[in-house]
Amino acid sequence: MELFSKKLFSRDADLVKFEPGLFAEVIFGGQVLGKGTNGVVSGTSFSAAGGDFINKGATAGGVIFLQSLDGTINATYEIVSVDSATQLTISVVRSDAEQAPIAVGTASGLIYRIVTFAPQAAEALVEIAGWFGLRPGMAETTYGVEDICDATPLHLLSAYRVLAMVFGTLGGTEDEKKTYAQKRDYYMGLYKEARGQARITLDVEHDGAAEKVILGGSVRLVRE
């Protein structure tokens, strides 16, 4: 079975592909994994003295927002790997996680912030699993997400649902609230459409062969 980072269906880096400014503008205080003003980047290597990336929970597939005082660097980048407590390999957000890391640039004295929406992705996983009749979203059932052969079809569902959750919680001025509500409804619409079109297979016997199929539009089991 292929699940994404931390057993979730989507990663923080996936959200940036839809909302490039999300991690610069939206900060849930309880979901900040690290921040500082002493970041150093050289190509794809980022370091910060006194950092605690491992214990704070930074992971591959996460993101880091970087900002230089002169404005030459001011964007969100993908965390490719956590190399130590003080060092990360980062990249310009890639189209494919198998692609080689793309150099960010060279700068020091960077403001940095690592924020995650993994808690929302965890809730999305439960909701999506429940829709398809799987644990942990449905307790009284034979099958669970661990039986999914390939979770890739659920990737977009999770990203859309997380974005709908995030924008659904934001406040601000009346104009901002209107914009956030429109984005919430937009991503919720994409989520429901993708959910209805999704098709996943289950390897019930864990022998490498798919024995059952679940169709998102009808949510029923059929044999391959």
LUMFI-43105 format. One record per residue (C-alpha): z, x, y. Coordinates in pm, 1 decimal, padded with zeros to 6 digits. Layout:
<atoms>
+----------+----------+----------+
|        w |        u |        v |
+----------+----------+----------+
|        Z |        X |        Y |
...
+----------+----------+----------+
</atoms>
This chain:
<atoms>
+----------+----------+----------+
|        w |        u |        v |
+----------+----------+----------+
|  00000.0 |  00000.0 |  00000.0 |
| -00082.9 |  00122.2 |  00348.8 |
|  00156.6 |  00023.2 |  00622.9 |
|  00169.9 |  00186.8 |  00961.8 |
|  00444.6 |  00381.2 |  01140.3 |
|  00799.9 |  00289.6 |  01033.0 |
|  00666.8 |  00029.0 |  00786.5 |
|  00520.0 | -00176.7 |  01071.8 |
|  00173.5 | -00327.6 |  01090.7 |
|  00095.5 | -00173.3 |  01432.3 |
|  00204.3 |  00122.9 |  01642.3 |
|  00282.3 |  00172.3 |  02010.2 |
| -00035.1 |  00380.5 |  02044.7 |
| -00238.4 |  00076.2 |  01939.7 |
| -00107.5 | -00127.7 |  02231.6 |
| -00235.0 |  00125.1 |  02486.3 |
| -00590.8 |  00056.8 |  02371.1 |
| -00556.5 | -00298.7 |  02502.5 |
| -00318.9 | -00237.6 |  02794.3 |
| -00351.5 |  00123.0 |  02923.5 |
| -00088.5 |  00072.2 |  03193.0 |
|  00165.6 | -00106.5 |  02976.2 |
|  00404.3 |  00183.1 |  02916.2 |
|  00390.7 |  00291.3 |  03279.5 |
|  00473.1 | -00053.3 |  03415.4 |
|  00690.2 | -00224.4 |  03153.7 |
|  01021.5 | -00061.6 |  03065.1 |
|  01283.6 | -00234.2 |  02851.4 |
|  01591.3 | -00022.5 |  02917.0 |
|  01727.9 | -00053.6 |  02566.1 |
|  01400.3 |  00071.9 |  02417.7 |
|  01370.5 |  00405.3 |  02599.5 |
|  01381.5 |  00687.4 |  02343.6 |
|  01385.4 |  00971.5 |  02592.7 |
|  01308.2 |  01066.1 |  02950.2 |
|  01332.3 |  01361.2 |  03185.4 |
|  01174.7 |  01558.1 |  03466.9 |
|  01121.8 |  01894.1 |  03298.7 |
|  00826.6 |  01827.6 |  03072.2 |
|  00569.8 |  02097.5 |  03003.8 |
|  00226.2 |  02031.9 |  02854.7 |
| -00030.5 |  02285.3 |  02739.8 |
| -00334.1 |  02140.3 |  02567.9 |
| -00186.9 |  01919.0 |  02298.4 |
|  00163.6 |  02069.5 |  02301.3 |
|  00441.4 |  01898.7 |  02497.4 |
|  00792.6 |  02037.6 |  02528.2 |
|  01109.0 |  01954.2 |  02717.9 |
|  01415.3 |  02177.3 |  02711.5 |
|  01719.9 |  01980.1 |  02605.3 |
|  01509.2 |  01710.7 |  02445.9 |
|  01628.9 |  01524.5 |  02139.2 |
|  01309.8 |  01369.5 |  02011.2 |
|  01404.2 |  01360.1 |  01644.3 |
|  01746.0 |  01198.5 |  01679.0 |
|  01621.9 |  00958.6 |  01946.1 |
|  01359.5 |  00823.8 |  01705.3 |
|  01030.3 |  00945.3 |  01850.3 |
|  00758.5 |  00916.0 |  01584.9 |
|  00391.4 |  00979.7 |  01525.5 |
|  00200.7 |  00678.3 |  01652.9 |
|  00440.5 |  00641.6 |  01943.3 |
|  00349.0 |  00713.6 |  02303.0 |
|  00473.8 |  00923.0 |  02592.8 |
|  00413.1 |  00851.5 |  02961.5 |
|  00357.7 |  01164.6 |  03171.1 |
|  00339.6 |  01201.9 |  03546.9 |
|  00294.2 |  01517.8 |  03753.4 |
|  00407.4 |  01546.2 |  04114.4 |
|  00051.4 |  01611.0 |  04233.6 |
| -00083.8 |  01309.4 |  04043.7 |
| -00329.3 |  01504.6 |  03830.2 |
| -00151.2 |  01375.2 |  03520.4 |
| -00045.0 |  01012.5 |  03535.5 |
| -00104.8 |  00829.4 |  03209.7 |
|  00022.2 |  00735.6 |  02866.0 |
| -00057.9 |  00963.8 |  02573.0 |
| -00030.9 |  00934.2 |  02197.0 |
|  00236.8 |  01117.0 |  02000.6 |
|  00055.2 |  01281.3 |  01710.1 |
|  00359.3 |  01450.0 |  01556.2 |
|  00722.9 |  01530.9 |  01627.9 |
|  00742.6 |  01905.6 |  01569.4 |
|  01105.4 |  01966.7 |  01668.1 |
|  01381.6 |  01822.0 |  01882.7 |
|  01213.2 |  01962.9 |  02191.3 |
|  00844.1 |  01971.8 |  02103.6 |
|  00571.2 |  01716.4 |  02033.4 |
|  00202.6 |  01732.3 |  01958.7 |
|  00035.0 |  01478.6 |  02185.5 |
| -00318.5 |  01363.3 |  02254.7 |
| -00533.3 |  01150.2 |  02475.5 |
| -00527.1 |  00816.0 |  02291.0 |
| -00774.1 |  00845.9 |  02004.0 |
| -01002.1 |  00585.8 |  01852.4 |
| -00902.6 |  00701.4 |  01504.1 |
| -00568.7 |  00844.3 |  01390.7 |
| -00759.1 |  01088.7 |  01166.8 |
| -00937.2 |  01238.4 |  01467.7 |
| -00822.8 |  01580.3 |  01589.2 |
| -00578.4 |  01569.2 |  01884.3 |
| -00748.4 |  01572.9 |  02224.5 |
| -00606.0 |  01809.4 |  02485.9 |
| -00416.5 |  01651.0 |  02774.1 |
| -00419.1 |  01943.4 |  03017.8 |
| -00175.4 |  02201.7 |  03147.1 |
|  00118.9 |  02126.3 |  03374.7 |
|  00494.3 |  02173.5 |  03412.8 |
|  00776.3 |  01989.6 |  03586.3 |
|  00643.2 |  01664.4 |  03443.1 |
|  00825.2 |  01335.3 |  03460.6 |
|  00817.4 |  01197.8 |  03107.3 |
|  00931.1 |  00881.5 |  02936.4 |
|  00910.8 |  00767.1 |  02574.7 |
|  00935.4 |  00390.3 |  02542.2 |
|  00881.3 |  00189.6 |  02224.7 |
|  00798.8 | -00169.7 |  02142.1 |
|  00878.0 | -00115.2 |  01774.4 |
|  01150.8 | -00385.7 |  01782.5 |
|  00883.5 | -00638.2 |  01881.7 |
|  00651.5 | -00501.5 |  01611.4 |
|  00930.9 | -00551.6 |  01356.6 |
|  00962.1 | -00915.7 |  01462.1 |
|  00584.3 | -00951.5 |  01442.7 |
|  00590.4 | -00818.8 |  01086.5 |
|  00844.5 | -01080.4 |  00981.8 |
|  00646.8 | -01358.6 |  01148.0 |
|  00315.2 | -01247.6 |  00999.5 |
|  00468.3 | -01203.6 |  00655.3 |
|  00609.5 | -01555.0 |  00675.6 |
|  00270.2 | -01699.0 |  00766.2 |
|  00119.8 | -01544.8 |  00455.1 |
|  00412.2 | -01653.8 |  00238.6 |
|  00553.7 | -01306.1 |  00190.2 |
|  00894.7 | -01144.4 |  00219.7 |
|  01065.2 | -01067.2 |  00453.5 |
|  00922.4 | -01360.4 |  00646.2 |
|  00979.0 | -01601.5 |  00357.8 |
|  01284.7 | -01529.0 |  00146.3 |
|  01219.6 | -01762.8 | -00145.8 |
|  00889.6 | -01619.5 | -00265.9 |
|  00763.1 | -01397.0 | -00543.1 |
|  00565.5 | -01157.5 | -00325.4 |
|  00649.9 | -00923.0 | -00040.2 |
|  00474.0 | -00695.7 |  00206.9 |
|  00527.4 | -00412.8 | -00041.2 |
|  00267.9 | -00581.4 | -00263.6 |
| -00009.9 | -00565.1 | -00002.0 |
| -00292.2 | -00336.6 | -00114.3 |
| -00402.0 | -00250.3 |  00239.2 |
| -00231.1 | -00380.7 |  00553.3 |
| -00524.0 | -00290.0 |  00779.4 |
| -00633.3 | -00656.2 |  00817.5 |
| -00290.7 | -00726.3 |  00971.7 |
| -00320.6 | -00443.4 |  01224.6 |
| -00477.8 | -00646.9 |  01505.2 |
| -00252.8 | -00944.6 |  01435.4 |
|  00054.0 | -00733.5 |  01497.3 |
| -00082.2 | -00570.5 |  01813.9 |
| -00180.4 | -00907.1 |  01962.2 |
|  00153.4 | -01063.7 |  01872.3 |
|  00355.4 | -00775.3 |  02019.0 |
|  00161.7 | -00794.5 |  02346.1 |
|  00217.7 | -01170.2 |  02362.5 |
|  00592.2 | -01114.0 |  02309.7 |
|  00613.4 | -00844.8 |  02575.8 |
|  00425.3 | -01036.3 |  02844.3 |
|  00615.9 | -01351.0 |  02753.4 |
|  00945.4 | -01188.7 |  02854.6 |
|  00846.8 | -01049.0 |  03195.0 |
|  00949.1 | -01191.9 |  03528.9 |
|  00881.5 | -01093.3 |  03890.3 |
|  00711.8 | -01264.5 |  04181.2 |
|  00533.7 | -01594.9 |  04129.3 |
|  00197.4 | -01417.5 |  04122.2 |
|  00328.0 | -01164.0 |  03870.3 |
|  00473.0 | -01439.0 |  03652.4 |
|  00138.1 | -01618.8 |  03658.5 |
| -00045.0 | -01300.5 |  03555.7 |
|  00203.5 | -01229.5 |  03276.6 |
|  00179.8 | -01587.9 |  03150.6 |
| -00199.6 | -01563.0 |  03142.7 |
| -00179.6 | -01240.2 |  02944.7 |
|  00076.5 | -01391.3 |  02707.4 |
| -00150.7 | -01689.5 |  02641.9 |
| -00457.5 | -01467.4 |  02608.4 |
| -00303.6 | -01243.3 |  02343.4 |
| -00144.6 | -01538.1 |  02165.8 |
| -00487.5 | -01695.2 |  02142.1 |
| -00634.8 | -01377.0 |  01997.6 |
| -00344.5 | -01359.4 |  01753.0 |
| -00396.7 | -01710.2 |  01621.1 |
| -00771.9 | -01660.1 |  01588.7 |
| -00733.3 | -01330.2 |  01402.9 |
| -00461.0 | -01477.1 |  01183.2 |
| -00691.9 | -01754.6 |  01070.5 |
| -00965.1 | -01506.4 |  00980.2 |
| -00744.6 | -01252.8 |  00801.5 |
| -00780.0 | -01186.9 |  00429.9 |
| -00532.8 | -00967.7 |  00244.6 |
| -00506.4 | -00865.6 | -00118.4 |
| -00195.0 | -00817.0 | -00330.2 |
| -00137.9 | -00563.8 | -00605.2 |
|  00126.8 | -00766.3 | -00784.1 |
|  00145.5 | -00542.9 | -01090.6 |
|  00133.7 | -00221.5 | -00882.7 |
| -00141.7 | -00078.8 | -01100.1 |
| -00384.8 | -00002.1 | -00819.2 |
| -00588.8 | -00319.8 | -00870.9 |
| -00578.6 | -00630.5 | -00651.6 |
| -00482.1 | -00940.0 | -00849.4 |
| -00441.5 | -01197.2 | -00572.4 |
| -00590.5 | -01280.3 | -00234.7 |
| -00429.0 | -01460.2 |  00058.3 |
| -00654.5 | -01622.9 |  00315.2 |
| -00503.1 | -01657.9 |  00660.0 |
| -00693.7 | -01976.9 |  00740.3 |
| -00557.8 | -02166.3 |  00442.2 |
| -00261.2 | -01951.9 |  00336.5 |
| -00314.8 | -01999.6 | -00032.3 |
| -00332.7 | -01760.6 | -00326.6 |
| -00657.5 | -01720.2 | -00520.5 |
| -00733.3 | -01486.4 | -00806.5 |
| -00986.0 | -01205.2 | -00757.4 |
+----------+----------+----------+
</atoms>
